[in-house]
Amino acid sequence: MKCDLCGKLPQFGHNVSHSKRHTNRHWVPNIHPATIVINGEPKRLNLCTRCLRTQHKAARKLPASPG
């Protein structure tokens, strides 16, 4: 899975045991579907939790729409 906003992808590396034996593993970003309004149009994106949090913070700072 990939974050549609920042492009975060799975990362690969090793588990390292006490005896220093390396075994392959991977880390997957925490991706969630979200609906974001872009240019007045709702878009469905897959966002990592960091981008989701940033979007939520930005939405709180906007003034409330009249009506």
CNS distance restraints for C-alpha pairs under 8 A (distance, minus, plus):
assign (resid   1 and name CA) (resid   9 and name CA) 6.54 0.50 0.50
assign (resid   1 and name CA) (resid  10 and name CA) 7.19 0.50 0.50
assign (resid   1 and name CA) (resid  28 and name CA) 7.61 0.50 0.50
assign (resid   1 and name CA) (resid  29 and name CA) 7.47 0.50 0.50
assign (resid   1 and name CA) (resid  31 and name CA) 7.08 0.50 0.50
assign (resid   2 and name CA) (resid   7 and name CA) 5.83 0.50 0.50
assign (resid   2 and name CA) (resid   8 and name CA) 5.60 0.50 0.50
assign (resid   2 and name CA) (resid   9 and name CA) 5.01 0.50 0.50
assign (resid   2 and name CA) (resid  10 and name CA) 7.59 0.50 0.50
assign (resid   2 and name CA) (resid  29 and name CA) 7.65 0.50 0.50
assign (resid   2 and name CA) (resid  31 and name CA) 7.39 0.50 0.50
assign (resid   2 and name CA) (resid  46 and name CA) 7.32 0.50 0.50
assign (resid   2 and name CA) (resid  47 and name CA) 7.86 0.50 0.50
assign (resid   3 and name CA) (resid   7 and name CA) 4.78 0.50 0.50
assign (resid   3 and name CA) (resid   8 and name CA) 5.17 0.50 0.50
assign (resid   3 and name CA) (resid   9 and name CA) 6.99 0.50 0.50
assign (resid   3 and name CA) (resid  29 and name CA) 7.98 0.50 0.50
assign (resid   3 and name CA) (resid  31 and name CA) 6.58 0.50 0.50
assign (resid   3 and name CA) (resid  46 and name CA) 5.62 0.50 0.50
assign (resid   3 and name CA) (resid  47 and name CA) 4.75 0.50 0.50
assign (resid   3 and name CA) (resid  48 and name CA) 5.46 0.50 0.50
assign (resid   4 and name CA) (resid  45 and name CA) 6.15 0.50 0.50
assign (resid   4 and name CA) (resid  46 and name CA) 5.61 0.50 0.50
assign (resid   4 and name CA) (resid  47 and name CA) 5.93 0.50 0.50
assign (resid   5 and name CA) (resid  45 and name CA) 8.00 0.50 0.50
assign (resid   5 and name CA) (resid  46 and name CA) 7.99 0.50 0.50
assign (resid   5 and name CA) (resid  47 and name CA) 6.47 0.50 0.50
assign (resid   5 and name CA) (resid  51 and name CA) 7.05 0.50 0.50
assign (resid   6 and name CA) (resid  51 and name CA) 7.34 0.50 0.50
assign (resid   8 and name CA) (resid  29 and name CA) 6.94 0.50 0.50
assign (resid   8 and name CA) (resid  48 and name CA) 7.54 0.50 0.50
assign (resid   9 and name CA) (resid  28 and name CA) 7.16 0.50 0.50
assign (resid   9 and name CA) (resid  29 and name CA) 6.58 0.50 0.50
assign (resid  10 and name CA) (resid  26 and name CA) 6.78 0.50 0.50
assign (resid  10 and name CA) (resid  27 and name CA) 5.58 0.50 0.50
assign (resid  10 and name CA) (resid  28 and name CA) 4.49 0.50 0.50
assign (resid  10 and name CA) (resid  29 and name CA) 6.00 0.50 0.50
assign (resid  11 and name CA) (resid  26 and name CA) 5.59 0.50 0.50
assign (resid  11 and name CA) (resid  27 and name CA) 5.19 0.50 0.50
assign (resid  11 and name CA) (resid  28 and name CA) 6.63 0.50 0.50
assign (resid  12 and name CA) (resid  24 and name CA) 7.50 0.50 0.50
assign (resid  12 and name CA) (resid  25 and name CA) 6.06 0.50 0.50
assign (resid  12 and name CA) (resid  26 and name CA) 4.32 0.50 0.50
assign (resid  12 and name CA) (resid  27 and name CA) 6.32 0.50 0.50
assign (resid  13 and name CA) (resid  24 and name CA) 5.97 0.50 0.50
assign (resid  13 and name CA) (resid  25 and name CA) 5.59 0.50 0.50
assign (resid  13 and name CA) (resid  26 and name CA) 5.97 0.50 0.50
assign (resid  14 and name CA) (resid  22 and name CA) 5.54 0.50 0.50
assign (resid  14 and name CA) (resid  23 and name CA) 5.19 0.50 0.50
assign (resid  14 and name CA) (resid  24 and name CA) 4.51 0.50 0.50
assign (resid  14 and name CA) (resid  25 and name CA) 5.31 0.50 0.50
assign (resid  14 and name CA) (resid  26 and name CA) 7.67 0.50 0.50
assign (resid  15 and name CA) (resid  21 and name CA) 7.91 0.50 0.50
assign (resid  15 and name CA) (resid  22 and name CA) 5.60 0.50 0.50
assign (resid  15 and name CA) (resid  23 and name CA) 5.21 0.50 0.50
assign (resid  15 and name CA) (resid  24 and name CA) 6.27 0.50 0.50
assign (resid  15 and name CA) (resid  25 and name CA) 6.29 0.50 0.50
assign (resid  16 and name CA) (resid  20 and name CA) 5.34 0.50 0.50
assign (resid  16 and name CA) (resid  21 and name CA) 5.61 0.50 0.50
assign (resid  16 and name CA) (resid  22 and name CA) 4.84 0.50 0.50
assign (resid  16 and name CA) (resid  23 and name CA) 6.75 0.50 0.50
assign (resid  17 and name CA) (resid  21 and name CA) 5.50 0.50 0.50
assign (resid  17 and name CA) (resid  22 and name CA) 6.92 0.50 0.50
assign (resid  29 and name CA) (resid  48 and name CA) 6.38 0.50 0.50
assign (resid  30 and name CA) (resid  48 and name CA) 5.32 0.50 0.50
assign (resid  30 and name CA) (resid  49 and name CA) 6.01 0.50 0.50
assign (resid  31 and name CA) (resid  46 and name CA) 6.13 0.50 0.50
assign (resid  31 and name CA) (resid  47 and name CA) 5.33 0.50 0.50
assign (resid  31 and name CA) (resid  48 and name CA) 4.33 0.50 0.50
assign (resid  31 and name CA) (resid  49 and name CA) 6.48 0.50 0.50
assign (resid  32 and name CA) (resid  46 and name CA) 5.47 0.50 0.50
assign (resid  32 and name CA) (resid  47 and name CA) 5.41 0.50 0.50
assign (resid  32 and name CA) (resid  48 and name CA) 6.22 0.50 0.50
assign (resid  32 and name CA) (resid  49 and name CA) 7.15 0.50 0.50
assign (resid  33 and name CA) (resid  44 and name CA) 6.85 0.50 0.50
assign (resid  33 and name CA) (resid  45 and name CA) 5.69 0.50 0.50
assign (resid  33 and name CA) (resid  46 and name CA) 4.38 0.50 0.50
assign (resid  33 and name CA) (resid  47 and name CA) 6.18 0.50 0.50
assign (resid  34 and name CA) (resid  44 and name CA) 5.68 0.50 0.50
assign (resid  34 and name CA) (resid  45 and name CA) 5.41 0.50 0.50
assign (resid  34 and name CA) (resid  46 and name CA) 6.12 0.50 0.50
assign (resid  34 and name CA) (resid  47 and name CA) 6.65 0.50 0.50
assign (resid  34 and name CA) (resid  52 and name CA) 7.78 0.50 0.50
assign (resid  35 and name CA) (resid  42 and name CA) 6.19 0.50 0.50
assign (resid  35 and name CA) (resid  43 and name CA) 5.43 0.50 0.50
assign (resid  35 and name CA) (resid  44 and name CA) 4.41 0.50 0.50
assign (resid  35 and name CA) (resid  45 and name CA) 6.18 0.50 0.50
assign (resid  36 and name CA) (resid  42 and name CA) 5.49 0.50 0.50
assign (resid  36 and name CA) (resid  43 and name CA) 5.30 0.50 0.50
assign (resid  36 and name CA) (resid  44 and name CA) 6.38 0.50 0.50
assign (resid  36 and name CA) (resid  45 and name CA) 7.14 0.50 0.50
assign (resid  37 and name CA) (resid  41 and name CA) 5.22 0.50 0.50
assign (resid  37 and name CA) (resid  42 and name CA) 4.16 0.50 0.50
assign (resid  37 and name CA) (resid  43 and name CA) 6.01 0.50 0.50
assign (resid  38 and name CA) (resid  42 and name CA) 6.13 0.50 0.50
assign (resid  38 and name CA) (resid  43 and name CA) 6.72 0.50 0.50
assign (resid  47 and name CA) (resid  51 and name CA) 6.02 0.50 0.50
assign (resid  47 and name CA) (resid  52 and name CA) 5.97 0.50 0.50
assign (resid  48 and name CA) (resid  52 and name CA) 6.19 0.50 0.50
assign (resid  49 and name CA) (resid  53 and name CA) 6.00 0.50 0.50
assign (resid  50 and name CA) (resid  54 and name CA) 6.27 0.50 0.50
assign (resid  51 and name CA) (resid  55 and name CA) 6.10 0.50 0.50
assign (resid  52 and name CA) (resid  56 and name CA) 6.15 0.50 0.50
assign (resid  53 and name CA) (resid  57 and name CA) 6.22 0.50 0.50
assign (resid  54 and name CA) (resid  58 and name CA) 6.27 0.50 0.50
assign (resid  55 and name CA) (resid  59 and name CA) 6.17 0.50 0.50
assign (resid  56 and name CA) (resid  60 and name CA) 6.38 0.50 0.50
assign (resid  57 and name CA) (resid  61 and name CA) 6.63 0.50 0.50
assign (resid  58 and name CA) (resid  62 and name CA) 6.76 0.50 0.50
